[in-house]
């Protein structure tokens, strides 16, 4: 998972509005991928388009659709 996450990093960095990305694992073994964007519009556009990017497929194939939780949060 970590290798696939790192392999998709250059794609995410080139996406419009990307500020930063942090990828890690909780003590319970859950993976957490936090990406900061310059706006909610950039975040939502990236979420819509990333699935169609060929370089994302190896990473995406490791994500369990039954357990994944995607959230968009405004930072206070």
Backbone as a printed PyTorch tensor [residue, N CA C, xyz], in Angstrom:
tensor([[[  0.8300,  -1.1930,   0.0000],
         [  0.0000,   0.0000,   0.0000],
         [  0.8700,   1.2510,   0.0000]],

        [[  1.8940,   1.2550,   0.8410],
         [  2.7490,   2.4330,   0.9350],
         [  3.4590,   2.7170,  -0.3890]],

        [[  3.9450,   1.6760,  -1.0490],
         [  4.6040,   1.8720,  -2.3480],
         [  3.6280,   2.4360,  -3.3650]],

        [[  2.4330,   1.8920,  -3.4310],
         [  1.4290,   2.3800,  -4.3830],
         [  1.0460,   3.8290,  -4.0690]],

        [[  0.9410,   4.1620,  -2.7970],
         [  0.6270,   5.5420,  -2.3980],
         [  1.7430,   6.4890,  -2.8200]],

        [[  2.9730,   6.0620,  -2.6250],
         [  4.1130,   6.8920,  -3.0260],
         [  4.2130,   7.0220,  -4.5410]],

        [[  3.8720,   5.9630,  -5.2530],
         [  3.9480,   5.9910,  -6.7130],
         [  2.9590,   6.9830,  -7.3260]],

        [[  1.8300,   7.2070,  -6.6780],
         [  0.8250,   8.1340,  -7.2050],
         [  1.0820,   9.5800,  -6.7490]],

        [[  2.0280,   9.7730,  -5.8650],
         [  2.3390,  11.1060,  -5.3420],
         [  2.6120,  12.1410,  -6.4370]],

        [[  3.4370,  11.8540,  -7.4410],
         [  3.6970,  12.8680,  -8.4760],
         [  2.4370,  13.3030,  -9.2200]],

        [[  1.5070,  12.3970,  -9.4070],
         [  0.2520,  12.7370, -10.0770],
         [ -0.5520,  13.7130,  -9.2220]],

        [[ -0.6480,  13.4220,  -7.9420],
         [ -1.4050,  14.2880,  -7.0320],
         [ -0.7520,  15.6630,  -6.9260]],

        [[  0.5710,  15.6900,  -6.8730],
         [  1.2770,  16.9660,  -6.7600],
         [  1.0170,  17.8760,  -7.9550]],

        [[  0.7820,  17.2950,  -9.1290],
         [  0.5560,  18.0830, -10.3460],
         [ -0.8970,  18.5290, -10.5010]],

        [[ -1.7850,  18.0260,  -9.6780],
         [ -3.1920,  18.3860,  -9.7980],
         [ -3.4150,  19.8250,  -9.3380]],

        [[ -4.2840,  20.5170, -10.0480],
         [ -4.5590,  21.9140,  -9.7580],
         [ -5.0550,  22.1010,  -8.3260]],

        [[ -4.4130,  23.0250,  -7.6320],
         [ -4.8290,  23.3610,  -6.2780],
         [ -4.1850,  22.5470,  -5.1720]],

        [[ -3.3380,  21.5610,  -5.5250],
         [ -2.7230,  20.7280,  -4.4980],
         [ -1.7600,  21.5380,  -3.6490]],

        [[ -1.8800,  21.3800,  -2.3380],
         [ -0.9540,  22.0310,  -1.3990],
         [ -0.0190,  21.0060,  -0.7830]],

        [[ -0.5730,  19.9260,  -0.2350],
         [  0.2650,  18.9100,   0.4120],
         [ -0.5110,  17.6130,   0.5550]],

        [[  0.2240,  16.5460,   0.8530],
         [ -0.3830,  15.2400,   1.0830],
         [  0.3850,  14.5320,   2.1920]],

        [[ -0.3560,  13.8830,   3.0700],
         [  0.2440,  13.1060,   4.1600],
         [ -0.4410,  11.7500,   4.1770]],

        [[  0.3510,  10.6920,   4.1710],
         [ -0.1770,   9.3330,   4.1260],
         [  0.3790,   8.5730,   5.3170]],

        [[ -0.4970,   7.9020,   6.0520],
         [ -0.0250,   7.1730,   7.2270],
         [ -0.9850,   6.0820,   7.6340]],

        [[ -0.6850,   5.4540,   8.7490],
         [ -1.4700,   4.3240,   9.2450],
         [ -1.7550,   4.5060,  10.7230]],

        [[ -2.9970,   4.2320,  11.1220],
         [ -3.3780,   4.3400,  12.5270],
         [ -2.8470,   3.1410,  13.3070]],

        [[ -2.9270,   3.2050,  14.6310],
         [ -2.5180,   2.0860,  15.4680],
         [ -3.3730,   0.8560,  15.2100]],

        [[ -4.6130,   1.0710,  14.7270],
         [ -5.5210,  -0.0430,  14.4240],
         [ -5.2800,  -0.6350,  13.0380]],

        [[ -4.3550,  -0.0460,  12.2860],
         [ -4.0020,  -0.5810,  10.9730],
         [ -4.7430,   0.0400,   9.8010]],

        [[ -5.5290,   1.0890,  10.0520],
         [ -6.2420,   1.7630,   8.9690],
         [ -5.3230,   2.7830,   8.2990]],

        [[ -5.3720,   2.8230,   6.9650],
         [ -4.5950,   3.7970,   6.2170],
         [ -5.3600,   5.1070,   6.1620]],

        [[ -4.6460,   6.2220,   6.2790],
         [ -5.2450,   7.5490,   6.2070],
         [ -4.4540,   8.3700,   5.1930]],

        [[ -5.1730,   8.9150,   4.2160],
         [ -4.5660,   9.7150,   3.1550],
         [ -5.1920,  11.0980,   3.2300]],

        [[ -4.4340,  12.0840,   3.6950],
         [ -4.9350,  13.4410,   3.8660],
         [ -4.2730,  14.3420,   2.8320]],

        [[ -5.1070,  14.9550,   2.0010],
         [ -4.6020,  15.8360,   0.9530],
         [ -5.1790,  17.2240,   1.1740]],

        [[ -4.3240,  18.2250,   1.1830],
         [ -4.7410,  19.6180,   1.3550],
         [ -4.8280,  20.2750,  -0.0170]],

        [[ -5.9280,  21.0190,  -0.2170],
         [ -6.1800,  21.7150,  -1.4830],
         [ -6.3750,  23.1930,  -1.2010]],

        [[ -6.2160,  24.0120,  -2.2270],
         [ -6.3810,  25.4530,  -2.0410],
         [ -7.8420,  25.8810,  -1.9720]],

        [[ -8.7530,  24.9840,  -2.3380],
         [-10.1760,  25.3050,  -2.2610],
         [-10.9890,  24.0160,  -2.2660]],

        [[-12.2250,  24.1150,  -1.8460],
         [-13.1230,  22.9720,  -1.8820],
         [-13.3740,  22.5510,  -3.3330]],

        [[-13.4540,  23.5270,  -4.2350],
         [-13.6540,  23.2040,  -5.6500],
         [-12.5020,  22.3550,  -6.1870]],

        [[-11.2700,  22.7150,  -5.8430],
         [-10.1030,  21.9290,  -6.2850],
         [-10.1580,  20.5170,  -5.7230]],

        [[-10.5360,  20.3910,  -4.4650],
         [-10.6140,  19.0750,  -3.8210],
         [-11.6450,  18.1940,  -4.5130]],

        [[-12.8090,  18.7510,  -4.7700],
         [-13.8750,  17.9620,  -5.3990],
         [-13.5450,  17.6160,  -6.8460]],

        [[-12.9180,  18.5300,  -7.5580],
         [-12.5200,  18.2490,  -8.9400],
         [-11.4840,  17.1230,  -8.9660]],

        [[-10.5270,  17.1650,  -8.0490],
         [ -9.5000,  16.1210,  -7.9780],
         [-10.1290,  14.7670,  -7.6670]],

        [[-11.0770,  14.7480,  -6.7370],
         [-11.7460,  13.4930,  -6.3760],
         [-12.4870,  12.9080,  -7.5690]],

        [[-13.0670,  13.7610,  -8.3970],
         [-13.8010,  13.2970,  -9.5690],
         [-12.8750,  12.7750, -10.6610]],

        [[-11.7160,  13.3870, -10.8150],
         [-10.8430,  13.0360, -11.9300],
         [ -9.7900,  11.9810, -11.6200]],

        [[ -9.3830,  11.8400, -10.3660],
         [ -8.2620,  10.9460, -10.0300],
         [ -8.5360,   9.4940, -10.4070]],

        [[ -9.7830,   9.0610, -10.3140],
         [-10.1040,   7.6630, -10.6200],
         [ -9.8240,   7.3120, -12.0810]],

        [[ -9.8720,   8.2980, -12.9610],
         [ -9.6360,   8.0510, -14.3780],
         [ -8.1830,   8.1720, -14.7990]],

        [[ -7.3100,   8.5120, -13.8720],
         [ -5.8860,   8.6680, -14.1880],
         [ -5.2160,   7.2970, -14.1390]],

        [[ -4.6070,   6.8570, -15.2460],
         [ -4.0080,   5.5080, -15.2790],
         [ -3.0070,   5.2360, -14.1570]],

        [[ -2.2180,   6.2250, -13.7800],
         [ -1.2170,   6.0350, -12.7240],
         [ -1.8540,   5.7910, -11.3560]],

        [[ -3.1350,   6.1330, -11.2130],
         [ -3.8290,   5.9450,  -9.9410],
         [ -4.3270,   4.5180,  -9.7560]],

        [[ -4.5100,   3.7890, -10.8590],
         [ -5.1450,   2.4690, -10.8040],
         [ -4.4870,   1.4770,  -9.8440]],

        [[ -3.1490,   1.3400,  -9.8020],
         [ -2.5600,   0.3880,  -8.8380],
         [ -2.8970,   0.7360,  -7.3840]],

        [[ -2.8610,   2.0250,  -7.0520],
         [ -3.2080,   2.4530,  -5.7050],
         [ -4.6980,   2.2510,  -5.4590]],

        [[ -5.5170,   2.6730,  -6.4130],
         [ -6.9640,   2.5440,  -6.2750],
         [ -7.4280,   1.1120,  -6.1270]],

        [[ -6.7080,   0.1910,  -6.7690],
         [ -7.1010,  -1.2150,  -6.6960],
         [ -6.8960,  -1.8000,  -5.2970]],

        [[ -6.1000,  -1.1460,  -4.4740],
         [ -5.8460,  -1.6170,  -3.1060],
         [ -6.8370,  -1.0580,  -2.0900]],

        [[ -7.6850,  -0.1370,  -2.5300],
         [ -8.6510,   0.4970,  -1.6320],
         [ -9.9220,  -0.3450,  -1.5980]],

        [[-10.3420,  -0.7070,  -0.4050],
         [-11.5560,  -1.5040,  -0.2060],
         [-12.7670,  -0.5750,  -0.2400]],

        [[-13.5390,  -0.6560,  -1.3070],
         [-14.6990,   0.1930,  -1.4740],
         [-15.7480,   0.0300,  -0.3950]],

        [[-15.7320,  -1.1030,   0.3170],
         [-16.6950,  -1.3490,   1.3900],
         [-16.3440,  -0.5900,   2.6700]],

        [[-15.0850,  -0.2440,   2.8230],
         [-14.6650,   0.3860,   4.0760],
         [-14.1300,   1.8040,   3.9060]],

        [[-13.8470,   2.2160,   2.6870],
         [-13.2590,   3.5430,   2.4660],
         [-14.2500,   4.6380,   2.8640]],

        [[-13.7180,   5.6990,   3.4390],
         [-14.5110,   6.8740,   3.7910],
         [-13.8010,   8.1010,   3.2220]],

        [[-14.4350,   8.7570,   2.2520],
         [-13.8690,   9.9880,   1.7100],
         [-14.6440,  11.1560,   2.2970]],

        [[-13.8980,  12.1010,   2.7990],
         [-14.5140,  13.2910,   3.3960],
         [-13.8500,  14.5400,   2.8530]],

        [[-14.6490,  15.5690,   2.6410],
         [-14.1410,  16.8810,   2.3070],
         [-14.4450,  17.7910,   3.4920]],

        [[-13.4170,  18.4060,   4.0280],
         [-13.5580,  19.1830,   5.2540],
         [-12.9900,  20.5770,   5.0430]],

        [[-13.7580,  21.5910,   5.4250],
         [-13.2390,  22.9650,   5.4350],
         [-12.3920,  23.1290,   6.6890]],

        [[-11.1700,  23.5830,   6.5180],
         [-10.2660,  23.7930,   7.6580],
         [-10.6280,  25.1040,   8.3290]],

        [[-10.8270,  25.0540,   9.6380],
         [-11.2130,  26.2540,  10.3900],
         [ -9.9810,  27.0490,  10.7630]]])
